[in-house]
């Protein structure tokens, strides 16, 4: 069993800390090198020489790959509602299904020693490296509040301090999360929103100003990275224009793509250029992308994300939220999301992991989902976790990017250097 925790590859040089499992693995190719000599044909009528095994390259062999079920499991990240004990049956169930990652939420956290024991048991039960994620933002969205205490909101942090203060805050937070065995945090929120503090985004956003969100969002990602925790930019392509709570129902944004590019996308572009390894996609429908589908299920969303240069893992928000689940059940939405271009599908209830995995397998077998698309998604998830994808999916995968911290974070607004709580 895979009892050893995987460690992302961090590049450390002064204050420059690499972001993500940069696994630029040089994978062997089974295609002959350009210019390689081709054996001359035997003369007509000659007895052909016996064929000999090619022993010039021991790695030049057929790839068997993992089972379809195992590859399908790798693209799932699931929660464990109410699970606190290492011997809970759901721990063994998600391990048996071979999920790629788990989400630790507030229902899983009672004490420091308890959550560490839970994470250790999840890793021991898993045959492959497991991506342990959590949802720990500044302020009201907190999974570890029971042991870490309350913190100020992102909006308050940005109003009271400079980006360096937020970087320090996130580094300290990342160190605490890492001590619990967390690999990735589903933060920062880089949506632009200056609406009511209690809105669906509200004070979870650093500001209603795009430059401020860009500067403080980058600082938060850098702080997590410095502590060895993978940050996640969310909620692509921006949730600030929609005030519908997608936990309950779907929202719709009717603006041209040019407007998104000029404002909403700018903080995401900065994160991508810096090398953020994870981007979470929201469930709002955008008329500029696909007016009939939530962004998380619409292929133009992922095409735009890749067009912007993103090479990491694109993860959906939870498909159990009302914006999705009121219309599409789990076995439908997971296939739609992967087919559209998602690399990981989040579901906060791991009890549906089997349904989702089996739906992906069935969709490949009946032609509803291209197997190459599933393999591409699984390969990105494996690469993010530091595993060589080739023996599992029999395909190359681009390296997960490394965040470049050598550049100064933009400081477009002077701030009070108040002590951050």
Phi, psi and omega in degrees: 000154183276080182278340183277133179285137177283153177237122174299155182273109182257132176264118184244124177212101186063238179266003180276117180240122182294151183248124171096171177276088184281093188251064179288069184286128177278097185275138179292145180252144178267002179271132180303143180295146178303137178085001181294143182293142178250130182302139179290144180292148178289147177303149179300132179088351181281153177283122183295143178289149179298140180287140181245147177295143178278111182249017182286336180216108184296338181274352184274069182231163179295145179262121180282323179073172178273168179294159178300322179298318182292320179294321179295322180297329184295338183268007181255134172236119190231150174273171183229074189303122176077000183280124177233338185263140180300334183263016177298139182301331181291333176299312179291327183292314181291330175292317179300323180283346176071041180295151181283333182201167177231157178245121176269121180242180183298334179288349180260355190245113176246319180207169182296310183294324182295314183289328176295318179296322179296314181295320178299320181292324177296318179292317181297325183284342186270136178285332181241169176304138184246129176275111179265114183246164173211170181241085184238092176264166168292138175094223195286336178267101186215128176268333185251019181303329182296333181246340182258344182084176182278151176230163177290157179289165177301318181298319180292319179301317181290326181286332186262341185220177177265169180307324180298324178295319179291324176299315179296318178302312183291327177296315179296319177298315180299321179297320178292316179297318179299326181293340176269359180094012181280134180261326186219140176250132179279065181199155016267160167283121177243028171285150180260118184202123174243022180284191181308140185303325183271009178295171183303323169258295173051234184283004170287340176273146179291333185184171170266002180257128187296323180292321179293315178300318180299312184295312185283328175296317177297318180299319180295315179298319181295321179296315176300315181299321180297335179267001179086022179244134180285124175276162179227118177280128182216156006244099185301141359270023179124128184254356189295330181282343180254128179253015173281138177276104183290351170295334185254310183208170183280152174243171181218136177240122184246076175226153179291159180300327180300323179293320177296317180295325184282343184220289190302322186279344187300315177296327178290320178300317179297319178296318180296315180296330178281345175101028179300135187271344182227137173229130177262134182257137185272178183254018178276141175273134180243123181298332181285346181249294176204103185294344185266348186229148170300150182306324184293341181248006187252123182300325179300333178298311183287328174297318177296317180300316179289325177299328179284356176102007181288130182240002183269208184266122174267118184245139175283156163293172186298128179281000173274355180289154186302325181301334178257306194287341176292339183246321185237129177285174188298319184286342176273313185295325181293322178292317179299318183293312180295318179298324181289333179136002176291150176256339179216138179246124182266134172222126186284352179243105181294350177294343179261005183300320180295318178299317182291315179299314181295328178294321178294317179299313181297322182294323176293315184291330180264005176087004180285334181231128179292129181298326178298323179294318176297317181296321178300315180296313180298321180297319179294320178297316179296317180297321178301325183271004177086012178264149174284114184288335192303314180294345184262316183247357177057044177204153174287159174218141179296145178299145172290133188292163179248130180291131180266107181262012182282347180264148178290141174289135179304139178233077186276345184228130176284138183232154169295136179268055178291155177293131180273134176273000000 
